[in-house]
Amino acid sequence: MSKEKIAVTPAVRMLRAEKARFVPHLYNYEEKGGTAVSARELGVDEHCIIKTLIMEDDARQPLVVLMHGDCQVSTKELARVLGVKSVAPCSPEVANRHSGYLVGGTSPFGTRRTMPVYMEETIHELPQIYINGGKRGFLVAMDPQEVERLLKPVLVRVGI
């Protein structure tokens, strides 16, 4: 990591309060670059970059989905797993309201609103993951078991 001072985001505050083990990584954020840019900038496999997606079910109840950077979420399969009619990504404005973070800098840690978290189950098989630290251009490297300890996600298989 560079010598730049890391941002003290709500995510970092939560991670520190929970005594979580994490390593901060800053990189040059590119608008609409997605996980391909962060993987390239950090020199890691995009599969190890975990995106935090804010979605809503048909009753407009928000939820968080953690997915590999190189995969998409089958919203049809997720809706089936959840027993609802449909699930869809929130608009950026709605996602910002639910999470308290700007899209592109959404962390599952320290969200404004408590939401259920669903994690693609193959994520916990990785030795280390990179997940947003609450700011664009800022990821934290962690053991996936640490993420599970903190967020207690429901493990699902909805990646395509």
Chimera marker file (.cmm) of the C-alpha trace (Angstrom):
<marker_set name="trace">
<marker id="1" x="0.000" y="0.000" z="0.000" r="1" g="1" b="0" radius="0.5"/>
<marker id="2" x="1.138" y="3.549" z="-0.611" r="1" g="1" b="0" radius="0.5"/>
<marker id="3" x="2.013" y="5.825" z="2.299" r="1" g="1" b="0" radius="0.5"/>
<marker id="4" x="-1.259" y="7.734" z="1.823" r="1" g="1" b="0" radius="0.5"/>
<marker id="5" x="-3.438" y="7.962" z="4.894" r="1" g="1" b="0" radius="0.5"/>
<marker id="6" x="-6.446" y="5.653" z="4.647" r="1" g="1" b="0" radius="0.5"/>
<marker id="7" x="-9.909" y="7.103" z="4.919" r="1" g="1" b="0" radius="0.5"/>
<marker id="8" x="-11.673" y="6.546" z="8.217" r="1" g="1" b="0" radius="0.5"/>
<marker id="9" x="-15.026" y="5.482" z="6.814" r="1" g="1" b="0" radius="0.5"/>
<marker id="10" x="-17.939" y="3.939" z="8.728" r="1" g="1" b="0" radius="0.5"/>
<marker id="11" x="-16.632" y="0.592" z="7.394" r="1" g="1" b="0" radius="0.5"/>
<marker id="12" x="-13.154" y="1.152" z="8.846" r="1" g="1" b="0" radius="0.5"/>
<marker id="13" x="-14.683" y="2.259" z="12.160" r="1" g="1" b="0" radius="0.5"/>
<marker id="14" x="-16.748" y="-0.943" z="12.307" r="1" g="1" b="0" radius="0.5"/>
<marker id="15" x="-13.794" y="-3.149" z="11.346" r="1" g="1" b="0" radius="0.5"/>
<marker id="16" x="-11.630" y="-1.554" z="14.030" r="1" g="1" b="0" radius="0.5"/>
<marker id="17" x="-14.391" y="-1.749" z="16.658" r="1" g="1" b="0" radius="0.5"/>
<marker id="18" x="-14.828" y="-5.466" z="15.906" r="1" g="1" b="0" radius="0.5"/>
<marker id="19" x="-11.047" y="-6.010" z="15.989" r="1" g="1" b="0" radius="0.5"/>
<marker id="20" x="-11.194" y="-7.375" z="12.442" r="1" g="1" b="0" radius="0.5"/>
<marker id="21" x="-8.000" y="-8.297" z="10.651" r="1" g="1" b="0" radius="0.5"/>
<marker id="22" x="-7.734" y="-6.345" z="7.388" r="1" g="1" b="0" radius="0.5"/>
<marker id="23" x="-5.153" y="-4.701" z="5.169" r="1" g="1" b="0" radius="0.5"/>
<marker id="24" x="-6.157" y="-1.426" z="3.463" r="1" g="1" b="0" radius="0.5"/>
<marker id="25" x="-5.410" y="-0.906" z="-0.245" r="1" g="1" b="0" radius="0.5"/>
<marker id="26" x="-5.829" y="2.363" z="-2.103" r="1" g="1" b="0" radius="0.5"/>
<marker id="27" x="-5.949" y="2.442" z="-5.901" r="1" g="1" b="0" radius="0.5"/>
<marker id="28" x="-6.780" y="4.896" z="-8.673" r="1" g="1" b="0" radius="0.5"/>
<marker id="29" x="-10.552" y="4.701" z="-9.058" r="1" g="1" b="0" radius="0.5"/>
<marker id="30" x="-11.983" y="4.937" z="-12.574" r="1" g="1" b="0" radius="0.5"/>
<marker id="31" x="-15.633" y="5.880" z="-13.089" r="1" g="1" b="0" radius="0.5"/>
<marker id="32" x="-17.561" y="2.845" z="-14.400" r="1" g="1" b="0" radius="0.5"/>
<marker id="33" x="-14.357" y="0.774" z="-14.312" r="1" g="1" b="0" radius="0.5"/>
<marker id="34" x="-15.770" y="-1.808" z="-11.928" r="1" g="1" b="0" radius="0.5"/>
<marker id="35" x="-13.853" y="-4.689" z="-10.433" r="1" g="1" b="0" radius="0.5"/>
<marker id="36" x="-11.687" y="-5.109" z="-13.543" r="1" g="1" b="0" radius="0.5"/>
<marker id="37" x="-9.966" y="-1.801" z="-12.737" r="1" g="1" b="0" radius="0.5"/>
<marker id="38" x="-9.429" y="-2.573" z="-9.053" r="1" g="1" b="0" radius="0.5"/>
<marker id="39" x="-8.074" y="-6.040" z="-9.926" r="1" g="1" b="0" radius="0.5"/>
<marker id="40" x="-5.684" y="-4.528" z="-12.479" r="1" g="1" b="0" radius="0.5"/>
<marker id="41" x="-4.585" y="-1.738" z="-10.120" r="1" g="1" b="0" radius="0.5"/>
<marker id="42" x="-3.934" y="-4.134" z="-7.219" r="1" g="1" b="0" radius="0.5"/>
<marker id="43" x="-2.493" y="-6.898" z="-9.417" r="1" g="1" b="0" radius="0.5"/>
<marker id="44" x="-4.940" y="-9.561" z="-8.204" r="1" g="1" b="0" radius="0.5"/>
<marker id="45" x="-7.422" y="-11.936" z="-9.830" r="1" g="1" b="0" radius="0.5"/>
<marker id="46" x="-10.796" y="-10.264" z="-10.415" r="1" g="1" b="0" radius="0.5"/>
<marker id="47" x="-12.471" y="-13.358" z="-8.922" r="1" g="1" b="0" radius="0.5"/>
<marker id="48" x="-10.988" y="-12.317" z="-5.531" r="1" g="1" b="0" radius="0.5"/>
<marker id="49" x="-12.461" y="-8.808" z="-5.758" r="1" g="1" b="0" radius="0.5"/>
<marker id="50" x="-15.862" y="-8.943" z="-4.063" r="1" g="1" b="0" radius="0.5"/>
<marker id="51" x="-18.509" y="-6.477" z="-5.134" r="1" g="1" b="0" radius="0.5"/>
<marker id="52" x="-21.125" y="-5.222" z="-2.700" r="1" g="1" b="0" radius="0.5"/>
<marker id="53" x="-24.498" y="-4.902" z="-4.416" r="1" g="1" b="0" radius="0.5"/>
<marker id="54" x="-27.532" y="-3.228" z="-2.869" r="1" g="1" b="0" radius="0.5"/>
<marker id="55" x="-30.747" y="-4.770" z="-4.179" r="1" g="1" b="0" radius="0.5"/>
<marker id="56" x="-34.448" y="-4.751" z="-3.318" r="1" g="1" b="0" radius="0.5"/>
<marker id="57" x="-37.074" y="-7.456" z="-3.364" r="1" g="1" b="0" radius="0.5"/>
<marker id="58" x="-40.586" y="-6.998" z="-4.773" r="1" g="1" b="0" radius="0.5"/>
<marker id="59" x="-41.705" y="-5.515" z="-1.431" r="1" g="1" b="0" radius="0.5"/>
<marker id="60" x="-38.920" y="-2.902" z="-1.802" r="1" g="1" b="0" radius="0.5"/>
<marker id="61" x="-37.009" y="-4.375" z="1.147" r="1" g="1" b="0" radius="0.5"/>
<marker id="62" x="-33.258" y="-3.765" z="0.696" r="1" g="1" b="0" radius="0.5"/>
<marker id="63" x="-30.615" y="-6.470" z="0.880" r="1" g="1" b="0" radius="0.5"/>
<marker id="64" x="-26.891" y="-6.795" z="0.305" r="1" g="1" b="0" radius="0.5"/>
<marker id="65" x="-25.392" y="-9.316" z="-2.102" r="1" g="1" b="0" radius="0.5"/>
<marker id="66" x="-21.664" y="-10.103" z="-2.064" r="1" g="1" b="0" radius="0.5"/>
<marker id="67" x="-20.492" y="-11.501" z="-5.392" r="1" g="1" b="0" radius="0.5"/>
<marker id="68" x="-17.198" y="-12.298" z="-7.149" r="1" g="1" b="0" radius="0.5"/>
<marker id="69" x="-16.075" y="-9.419" z="-9.344" r="1" g="1" b="0" radius="0.5"/>
<marker id="70" x="-16.045" y="-11.547" z="-12.482" r="1" g="1" b="0" radius="0.5"/>
<marker id="71" x="-19.578" y="-12.931" z="-11.941" r="1" g="1" b="0" radius="0.5"/>
<marker id="72" x="-23.111" y="-11.583" z="-12.157" r="1" g="1" b="0" radius="0.5"/>
<marker id="73" x="-26.042" y="-12.219" z="-9.826" r="1" g="1" b="0" radius="0.5"/>
<marker id="74" x="-28.929" y="-14.250" z="-11.200" r="1" g="1" b="0" radius="0.5"/>
<marker id="75" x="-31.724" y="-12.139" z="-9.750" r="1" g="1" b="0" radius="0.5"/>
<marker id="76" x="-34.203" y="-14.817" z="-10.823" r="1" g="1" b="0" radius="0.5"/>
<marker id="77" x="-32.340" y="-17.477" z="-8.806" r="1" g="1" b="0" radius="0.5"/>
<marker id="78" x="-31.892" y="-15.108" z="-5.858" r="1" g="1" b="0" radius="0.5"/>
<marker id="79" x="-35.638" y="-14.373" z="-5.831" r="1" g="1" b="0" radius="0.5"/>
<marker id="80" x="-36.316" y="-18.136" z="-5.864" r="1" g="1" b="0" radius="0.5"/>
<marker id="81" x="-33.916" y="-18.690" z="-2.945" r="1" g="1" b="0" radius="0.5"/>
<marker id="82" x="-35.510" y="-15.831" z="-0.987" r="1" g="1" b="0" radius="0.5"/>
<marker id="83" x="-39.062" y="-16.964" z="-1.771" r="1" g="1" b="0" radius="0.5"/>
<marker id="84" x="-40.050" y="-13.632" z="-3.327" r="1" g="1" b="0" radius="0.5"/>
<marker id="85" x="-41.429" y="-12.728" z="-6.757" r="1" g="1" b="0" radius="0.5"/>
<marker id="86" x="-38.456" y="-10.659" z="-7.840" r="1" g="1" b="0" radius="0.5"/>
<marker id="87" x="-35.185" y="-9.042" z="-6.837" r="1" g="1" b="0" radius="0.5"/>
<marker id="88" x="-33.590" y="-6.121" z="-8.669" r="1" g="1" b="0" radius="0.5"/>
<marker id="89" x="-30.611" y="-3.826" z="-8.205" r="1" g="1" b="0" radius="0.5"/>
<marker id="90" x="-31.456" y="-0.499" z="-6.585" r="1" g="1" b="0" radius="0.5"/>
<marker id="91" x="-30.932" y="2.725" z="-8.477" r="1" g="1" b="0" radius="0.5"/>
<marker id="92" x="-27.717" y="4.464" z="-7.384" r="1" g="1" b="0" radius="0.5"/>
<marker id="93" x="-29.714" y="7.057" z="-5.412" r="1" g="1" b="0" radius="0.5"/>
<marker id="94" x="-31.710" y="4.415" z="-3.524" r="1" g="1" b="0" radius="0.5"/>
<marker id="95" x="-28.598" y="2.295" z="-2.918" r="1" g="1" b="0" radius="0.5"/>
<marker id="96" x="-26.819" y="5.372" z="-1.515" r="1" g="1" b="0" radius="0.5"/>
<marker id="97" x="-29.766" y="6.043" z="0.814" r="1" g="1" b="0" radius="0.5"/>
<marker id="98" x="-29.844" y="2.463" z="2.132" r="1" g="1" b="0" radius="0.5"/>
<marker id="99" x="-26.094" y="2.004" z="2.541" r="1" g="1" b="0" radius="0.5"/>
<marker id="100" x="-24.839" y="5.509" z="3.265" r="1" g="1" b="0" radius="0.5"/>
<marker id="101" x="-22.128" y="5.008" z="0.632" r="1" g="1" b="0" radius="0.5"/>
<marker id="102" x="-21.731" y="6.249" z="-2.936" r="1" g="1" b="0" radius="0.5"/>
<marker id="103" x="-22.069" y="3.544" z="-5.586" r="1" g="1" b="0" radius="0.5"/>
<marker id="104" x="-18.525" y="2.487" z="-6.471" r="1" g="1" b="0" radius="0.5"/>
<marker id="105" x="-17.574" y="2.844" z="-2.816" r="1" g="1" b="0" radius="0.5"/>
<marker id="106" x="-20.253" y="0.686" z="-1.199" r="1" g="1" b="0" radius="0.5"/>
<marker id="107" x="-19.017" y="-1.439" z="1.676" r="1" g="1" b="0" radius="0.5"/>
<marker id="108" x="-21.064" y="-4.127" z="3.426" r="1" g="1" b="0" radius="0.5"/>
<marker id="109" x="-19.540" y="-2.914" z="6.713" r="1" g="1" b="0" radius="0.5"/>
<marker id="110" x="-20.958" y="0.016" z="8.650" r="1" g="1" b="0" radius="0.5"/>
<marker id="111" x="-23.997" y="0.549" z="6.450" r="1" g="1" b="0" radius="0.5"/>
<marker id="112" x="-26.474" y="3.265" z="7.386" r="1" g="1" b="0" radius="0.5"/>
<marker id="113" x="-29.304" y="0.745" z="7.493" r="1" g="1" b="0" radius="0.5"/>
<marker id="114" x="-29.069" y="-2.835" z="8.744" r="1" g="1" b="0" radius="0.5"/>
<marker id="115" x="-29.861" y="-5.159" z="5.842" r="1" g="1" b="0" radius="0.5"/>
<marker id="116" x="-29.723" y="-8.920" z="5.371" r="1" g="1" b="0" radius="0.5"/>
<marker id="117" x="-26.510" y="-10.021" z="3.646" r="1" g="1" b="0" radius="0.5"/>
<marker id="118" x="-26.323" y="-12.820" z="1.065" r="1" g="1" b="0" radius="0.5"/>
<marker id="119" x="-22.896" y="-14.061" z="0.019" r="1" g="1" b="0" radius="0.5"/>
<marker id="120" x="-22.035" y="-16.294" z="-2.910" r="1" g="1" b="0" radius="0.5"/>
<marker id="121" x="-20.908" y="-19.430" z="-1.087" r="1" g="1" b="0" radius="0.5"/>
<marker id="122" x="-17.769" y="-19.959" z="-3.198" r="1" g="1" b="0" radius="0.5"/>
<marker id="123" x="-16.342" y="-16.713" z="-1.754" r="1" g="1" b="0" radius="0.5"/>
<marker id="124" x="-15.528" y="-18.445" z="1.538" r="1" g="1" b="0" radius="0.5"/>
<marker id="125" x="-13.326" y="-20.937" z="-0.349" r="1" g="1" b="0" radius="0.5"/>
<marker id="126" x="-10.857" y="-18.185" z="-1.307" r="1" g="1" b="0" radius="0.5"/>
<marker id="127" x="-7.765" y="-17.660" z="0.870" r="1" g="1" b="0" radius="0.5"/>
<marker id="128" x="-8.150" y="-13.862" z="0.765" r="1" g="1" b="0" radius="0.5"/>
<marker id="129" x="-10.652" y="-11.420" z="-0.675" r="1" g="1" b="0" radius="0.5"/>
<marker id="130" x="-10.648" y="-7.715" z="-1.461" r="1" g="1" b="0" radius="0.5"/>
<marker id="131" x="-13.837" y="-5.907" z="-0.504" r="1" g="1" b="0" radius="0.5"/>
<marker id="132" x="-14.792" y="-2.242" z="-0.482" r="1" g="1" b="0" radius="0.5"/>
<marker id="133" x="-13.703" y="-0.225" z="2.524" r="1" g="1" b="0" radius="0.5"/>
<marker id="134" x="-16.378" y="2.448" z="2.144" r="1" g="1" b="0" radius="0.5"/>
<marker id="135" x="-14.848" y="4.791" z="-0.399" r="1" g="1" b="0" radius="0.5"/>
<marker id="136" x="-14.194" y="4.772" z="-4.122" r="1" g="1" b="0" radius="0.5"/>
<marker id="137" x="-10.640" y="3.572" z="-4.742" r="1" g="1" b="0" radius="0.5"/>
<marker id="138" x="-10.340" y="1.856" z="-1.366" r="1" g="1" b="0" radius="0.5"/>
<marker id="139" x="-10.492" y="-1.909" z="-0.788" r="1" g="1" b="0" radius="0.5"/>
<marker id="140" x="-9.604" y="-3.963" z="2.258" r="1" g="1" b="0" radius="0.5"/>
<marker id="141" x="-7.984" y="-7.387" z="2.008" r="1" g="1" b="0" radius="0.5"/>
<marker id="142" x="-9.476" y="-9.902" z="4.434" r="1" g="1" b="0" radius="0.5"/>
<marker id="143" x="-9.932" y="-13.569" z="5.124" r="1" g="1" b="0" radius="0.5"/>
<marker id="144" x="-13.471" y="-14.491" z="3.980" r="1" g="1" b="0" radius="0.5"/>
<marker id="145" x="-14.092" y="-16.184" z="7.345" r="1" g="1" b="0" radius="0.5"/>
<marker id="146" x="-13.578" y="-12.783" z="8.959" r="1" g="1" b="0" radius="0.5"/>
<marker id="147" x="-16.297" y="-11.346" z="6.679" r="1" g="1" b="0" radius="0.5"/>
<marker id="148" x="-18.591" y="-14.207" z="7.702" r="1" g="1" b="0" radius="0.5"/>
<marker id="149" x="-17.873" y="-13.566" z="11.390" r="1" g="1" b="0" radius="0.5"/>
<marker id="150" x="-18.750" y="-9.883" z="11.071" r="1" g="1" b="0" radius="0.5"/>
<marker id="151" x="-21.711" y="-9.969" z="8.684" r="1" g="1" b="0" radius="0.5"/>
<marker id="152" x="-23.197" y="-13.423" z="9.320" r="1" g="1" b="0" radius="0.5"/>
<marker id="153" x="-24.320" y="-13.685" z="5.697" r="1" g="1" b="0" radius="0.5"/>
<marker id="154" x="-26.641" y="-16.288" z="4.283" r="1" g="1" b="0" radius="0.5"/>
<marker id="155" x="-24.591" y="-18.363" z="1.841" r="1" g="1" b="0" radius="0.5"/>
<marker id="156" x="-26.243" y="-18.708" z="-1.562" r="1" g="1" b="0" radius="0.5"/>
<marker id="157" x="-25.442" y="-19.997" z="-5.057" r="1" g="1" b="0" radius="0.5"/>
<marker id="158" x="-26.750" y="-17.305" z="-7.374" r="1" g="1" b="0" radius="0.5"/>
<marker id="159" x="-23.675" y="-16.406" z="-9.420" r="1" g="1" b="0" radius="0.5"/>
<marker id="160" x="-23.585" y="-16.665" z="-13.200" r="1" g="1" b="0" radius="0.5"/>
<link id1="1" id2="2" r="1" g="1" b="0" radius="0.2"/>
<link id1="2" id2="3" r="1" g="1" b="0" radius="0.2"/>
<link id1="3" id2="4" r="1" g="1" b="0" radius="0.2"/>
<link id1="4" id2="5" r="1" g="1" b="0" radius="0.2"/>
<link id1="5" id2="6" r="1" g="1" b="0" radius="0.2"/>
<link id1="6" id2="7" r="1" g="1" b="0" radius="0.2"/>
<link id1="7" id2="8" r="1" g="1" b="0" radius="0.2"/>
<link id1="8" id2="9" r="1" g="1" b="0" radius="0.2"/>
<link id1="9" id2="10" r="1" g="1" b="0" radius="0.2"/>
<link id1="10" id2="11" r="1" g="1" b="0" radius="0.2"/>
<link id1="11" id2="12" r="1" g="1" b="0" radius="0.2"/>
<link id1="12" id2="13" r="1" g="1" b="0" radius="0.2"/>
<link id1="13" id2="14" r="1" g="1" b="0" radius="0.2"/>
<link id1="14" id2="15" r="1" g="1" b="0" radius="0.2"/>
<link id1="15" id2="16" r="1" g="1" b="0" radius="0.2"/>
<link id1="16" id2="17" r="1" g="1" b="0" radius="0.2"/>
<link id1="17" id2="18" r="1" g="1" b="0" radius="0.2"/>
<link id1="18" id2="19" r="1" g="1" b="0" radius="0.2"/>
<link id1="19" id2="20" r="1" g="1" b="0" radius="0.2"/>
<link id1="20" id2="21" r="1" g="1" b="0" radius="0.2"/>
<link id1="21" id2="22" r="1" g="1" b="0" radius="0.2"/>
<link id1="22" id2="23" r="1" g="1" b="0" radius="0.2"/>
<link id1="23" id2="24" r="1" g="1" b="0" radius="0.2"/>
<link id1="24" id2="25" r="1" g="1" b="0" radius="0.2"/>
<link id1="25" id2="26" r="1" g="1" b="0" radius="0.2"/>
<link id1="26" id2="27" r="1" g="1" b="0" radius="0.2"/>
<link id1="27" id2="28" r="1" g="1" b="0" radius="0.2"/>
<link id1="28" id2="29" r="1" g="1" b="0" radius="0.2"/>
<link id1="29" id2="30" r="1" g="1" b="0" radius="0.2"/>
<link id1="30" id2="31" r="1" g="1" b="0" radius="0.2"/>
<link id1="31" id2="32" r="1" g="1" b="0" radius="0.2"/>
<link id1="32" id2="33" r="1" g="1" b="0" radius="0.2"/>
<link id1="33" id2="34" r="1" g="1" b="0" radius="0.2"/>
<link id1="34" id2="35" r="1" g="1" b="0" radius="0.2"/>
<link id1="35" id2="36" r="1" g="1" b="0" radius="0.2"/>
<link id1="36" id2="37" r="1" g="1" b="0" radius="0.2"/>
<link id1="37" id2="38" r="1" g="1" b="0" radius="0.2"/>
<link id1="38" id2="39" r="1" g="1" b="0" radius="0.2"/>
<link id1="39" id2="40" r="1" g="1" b="0" radius="0.2"/>
<link id1="40" id2="41" r="1" g="1" b="0" radius="0.2"/>
<link id1="41" id2="42" r="1" g="1" b="0" radius="0.2"/>
<link id1="42" id2="43" r="1" g="1" b="0" radius="0.2"/>
<link id1="43" id2="44" r="1" g="1" b="0" radius="0.2"/>
<link id1="44" id2="45" r="1" g="1" b="0" radius="0.2"/>
<link id1="45" id2="46" r="1" g="1" b="0" radius="0.2"/>
<link id1="46" id2="47" r="1" g="1" b="0" radius="0.2"/>
<link id1="47" id2="48" r="1" g="1" b="0" radius="0.2"/>
<link id1="48" id2="49" r="1" g="1" b="0" radius="0.2"/>
<link id1="49" id2="50" r="1" g="1" b="0" radius="0.2"/>
<link id1="50" id2="51" r="1" g="1" b="0" radius="0.2"/>
<link id1="51" id2="52" r="1" g="1" b="0" radius="0.2"/>
<link id1="52" id2="53" r="1" g="1" b="0" radius="0.2"/>
<link id1="53" id2="54" r="1" g="1" b="0" radius="0.2"/>
<link id1="54" id2="55" r="1" g="1" b="0" radius="0.2"/>
<link id1="55" id2="56" r="1" g="1" b="0" radius="0.2"/>
<link id1="56" id2="57" r="1" g="1" b="0" radius="0.2"/>
<link id1="57" id2="58" r="1" g="1" b="0" radius="0.2"/>
<link id1="58" id2="59" r="1" g="1" b="0" radius="0.2"/>
<link id1="59" id2="60" r="1" g="1" b="0" radius="0.2"/>
<link id1="60" id2="61" r="1" g="1" b="0" radius="0.2"/>
<link id1="61" id2="62" r="1" g="1" b="0" radius="0.2"/>
<link id1="62" id2="63" r="1" g="1" b="0" radius="0.2"/>
<link id1="63" id2="64" r="1" g="1" b="0" radius="0.2"/>
<link id1="64" id2="65" r="1" g="1" b="0" radius="0.2"/>
<link id1="65" id2="66" r="1" g="1" b="0" radius="0.2"/>
<link id1="66" id2="67" r="1" g="1" b="0" radius="0.2"/>
<link id1="67" id2="68" r="1" g="1" b="0" radius="0.2"/>
<link id1="68" id2="69" r="1" g="1" b="0" radius="0.2"/>
<link id1="69" id2="70" r="1" g="1" b="0" radius="0.2"/>
<link id1="70" id2="71" r="1" g="1" b="0" radius="0.2"/>
<link id1="71" id2="72" r="1" g="1" b="0" radius="0.2"/>
<link id1="72" id2="73" r="1" g="1" b="0" radius="0.2"/>
<link id1="73" id2="74" r="1" g="1" b="0" radius="0.2"/>
<link id1="74" id2="75" r="1" g="1" b="0" radius="0.2"/>
<link id1="75" id2="76" r="1" g="1" b="0" radius="0.2"/>
<link id1="76" id2="77" r="1" g="1" b="0" radius="0.2"/>
<link id1="77" id2="78" r="1" g="1" b="0" radius="0.2"/>
<link id1="78" id2="79" r="1" g="1" b="0" radius="0.2"/>
<link id1="79" id2="80" r="1" g="1" b="0" radius="0.2"/>
<link id1="80" id2="81" r="1" g="1" b="0" radius="0.2"/>
<link id1="81" id2="82" r="1" g="1" b="0" radius="0.2"/>
<link id1="82" id2="83" r="1" g="1" b="0" radius="0.2"/>
<link id1="83" id2="84" r="1" g="1" b="0" radius="0.2"/>
<link id1="84" id2="85" r="1" g="1" b="0" radius="0.2"/>
<link id1="85" id2="86" r="1" g="1" b="0" radius="0.2"/>
<link id1="86" id2="87" r="1" g="1" b="0" radius="0.2"/>
<link id1="87" id2="88" r="1" g="1" b="0" radius="0.2"/>
<link id1="88" id2="89" r="1" g="1" b="0" radius="0.2"/>
<link id1="89" id2="90" r="1" g="1" b="0" radius="0.2"/>
<link id1="90" id2="91" r="1" g="1" b="0" radius="0.2"/>
<link id1="91" id2="92" r="1" g="1" b="0" radius="0.2"/>
<link id1="92" id2="93" r="1" g="1" b="0" radius="0.2"/>
<link id1="93" id2="94" r="1" g="1" b="0" radius="0.2"/>
<link id1="94" id2="95" r="1" g="1" b="0" radius="0.2"/>
<link id1="95" id2="96" r="1" g="1" b="0" radius="0.2"/>
<link id1="96" id2="97" r="1" g="1" b="0" radius="0.2"/>
<link id1="97" id2="98" r="1" g="1" b="0" radius="0.2"/>
<link id1="98" id2="99" r="1" g="1" b="0" radius="0.2"/>
<link id1="99" id2="100" r="1" g="1" b="0" radius="0.2"/>
<link id1="100" id2="101" r="1" g="1" b="0" radius="0.2"/>
<link id1="101" id2="102" r="1" g="1" b="0" radius="0.2"/>
<link id1="102" id2="103" r="1" g="1" b="0" radius="0.2"/>
<link id1="103" id2="104" r="1" g="1" b="0" radius="0.2"/>
<link id1="104" id2="105" r="1" g="1" b="0" radius="0.2"/>
<link id1="105" id2="106" r="1" g="1" b="0" radius="0.2"/>
<link id1="106" id2="107" r="1" g="1" b="0" radius="0.2"/>
<link id1="107" id2="108" r="1" g="1" b="0" radius="0.2"/>
<link id1="108" id2="109" r="1" g="1" b="0" radius="0.2"/>
<link id1="109" id2="110" r="1" g="1" b="0" radius="0.2"/>
<link id1="110" id2="111" r="1" g="1" b="0" radius="0.2"/>
<link id1="111" id2="112" r="1" g="1" b="0" radius="0.2"/>
<link id1="112" id2="113" r="1" g="1" b="0" radius="0.2"/>
<link id1="113" id2="114" r="1" g="1" b="0" radius="0.2"/>
<link id1="114" id2="115" r="1" g="1" b="0" radius="0.2"/>
<link id1="115" id2="116" r="1" g="1" b="0" radius="0.2"/>
<link id1="116" id2="117" r="1" g="1" b="0" radius="0.2"/>
<link id1="117" id2="118" r="1" g="1" b="0" radius="0.2"/>
<link id1="118" id2="119" r="1" g="1" b="0" radius="0.2"/>
<link id1="119" id2="120" r="1" g="1" b="0" radius="0.2"/>
<link id1="120" id2="121" r="1" g="1" b="0" radius="0.2"/>
<link id1="121" id2="122" r="1" g="1" b="0" radius="0.2"/>
<link id1="122" id2="123" r="1" g="1" b="0" radius="0.2"/>
<link id1="123" id2="124" r="1" g="1" b="0" radius="0.2"/>
<link id1="124" id2="125" r="1" g="1" b="0" radius="0.2"/>
<link id1="125" id2="126" r="1" g="1" b="0" radius="0.2"/>
<link id1="126" id2="127" r="1" g="1" b="0" radius="0.2"/>
<link id1="127" id2="128" r="1" g="1" b="0" radius="0.2"/>
<link id1="128" id2="129" r="1" g="1" b="0" radius="0.2"/>
<link id1="129" id2="130" r="1" g="1" b="0" radius="0.2"/>
<link id1="130" id2="131" r="1" g="1" b="0" radius="0.2"/>
<link id1="131" id2="132" r="1" g="1" b="0" radius="0.2"/>
<link id1="132" id2="133" r="1" g="1" b="0" radius="0.2"/>
<link id1="133" id2="134" r="1" g="1" b="0" radius="0.2"/>
<link id1="134" id2="135" r="1" g="1" b="0" radius="0.2"/>
<link id1="135" id2="136" r="1" g="1" b="0" radius="0.2"/>
<link id1="136" id2="137" r="1" g="1" b="0" radius="0.2"/>
<link id1="137" id2="138" r="1" g="1" b="0" radius="0.2"/>
<link id1="138" id2="139" r="1" g="1" b="0" radius="0.2"/>
<link id1="139" id2="140" r="1" g="1" b="0" radius="0.2"/>
<link id1="140" id2="141" r="1" g="1" b="0" radius="0.2"/>
<link id1="141" id2="142" r="1" g="1" b="0" radius="0.2"/>
<link id1="142" id2="143" r="1" g="1" b="0" radius="0.2"/>
<link id1="143" id2="144" r="1" g="1" b="0" radius="0.2"/>
<link id1="144" id2="145" r="1" g="1" b="0" radius="0.2"/>
<link id1="145" id2="146" r="1" g="1" b="0" radius="0.2"/>
<link id1="146" id2="147" r="1" g="1" b="0" radius="0.2"/>
<link id1="147" id2="148" r="1" g="1" b="0" radius="0.2"/>
<link id1="148" id2="149" r="1" g="1" b="0" radius="0.2"/>
<link id1="149" id2="150" r="1" g="1" b="0" radius="0.2"/>
<link id1="150" id2="151" r="1" g="1" b="0" radius="0.2"/>
<link id1="151" id2="152" r="1" g="1" b="0" radius="0.2"/>
<link id1="152" id2="153" r="1" g="1" b="0" radius="0.2"/>
<link id1="153" id2="154" r="1" g="1" b="0" radius="0.2"/>
<link id1="154" id2="155" r="1" g="1" b="0" radius="0.2"/>
<link id1="155" id2="156" r="1" g="1" b="0" radius="0.2"/>
<link id1="156" id2="157" r="1" g="1" b="0" radius="0.2"/>
<link id1="157" id2="158" r="1" g="1" b="0" radius="0.2"/>
<link id1="158" id2="159" r="1" g="1" b="0" radius="0.2"/>
<link id1="159" id2="160" r="1" g="1" b="0" radius="0.2"/>
</marker_set>
